[in-house]
Amino acid sequence: MRPEHCVTRNHIEVWHGRVLPAGAVRVTFWSVLRGSLLPVLVWGGVISFVFFIHSQWAAVALGGLFAFSFLLALALRRRAHHSFRCSLYGAVGGVLDMSLAGL
């Protein structure tokens, strides 16, 4: 897979909205996080709220659930023969995107 084609579906749709130049450019990790800023902020807020209101172990459990989802997505992408960079970016973007899909 070529690096310029290596992003999640959500980010591809953002690029088709003419955010990037017409030519192929290398997608950076910051671009993936910037495209997923809302889920990062929501999950950060939820974990902070749980930490201060309930207990630190509940926050650790939520963080562990996120880490498990990320590692599973990374492994599935690697098994599908994506490059490590593609797998990393896709796992981060995909887990953050799908974590708020029900809202």
Secondary structure, 3 states (H helix, E strand, C coil): CCHHHCCCHHHHHHHHHHHCCCCCCCCCHHHHHHHCHHHHHHHHHHHHHHHHHCCHHHHHHHHHHHHHHHHHHHHHHHHCCCCHHHHHHHHHHHHHHHHCCCC
